[in-house]
Amino acid sequence: MAWTETTRRQYRRDDLIYASDLRDEKWVLIEPMMLRSKRLGRPRHTDLRRVVEALLIL
């Protein structure tokens, strides 16, 4: 597949810090599958998006 201007725009990652960073469009698909924080106990302080991105590095 040759790179065209359309595909270059679609796959451009210049605005992301790391190659494993998720774009908002992909996070919208993943987020509903993540566990919700429980009502009881400590509130969650961990950003699950960053956890998923860290796993993508591996």
ABEGO torsion letter per residue (X at the ends): XBBBAAAAAAABAAABABAABBBAAAAAAAAAABBBBBABEBBBABBAAAAAAAAAAX
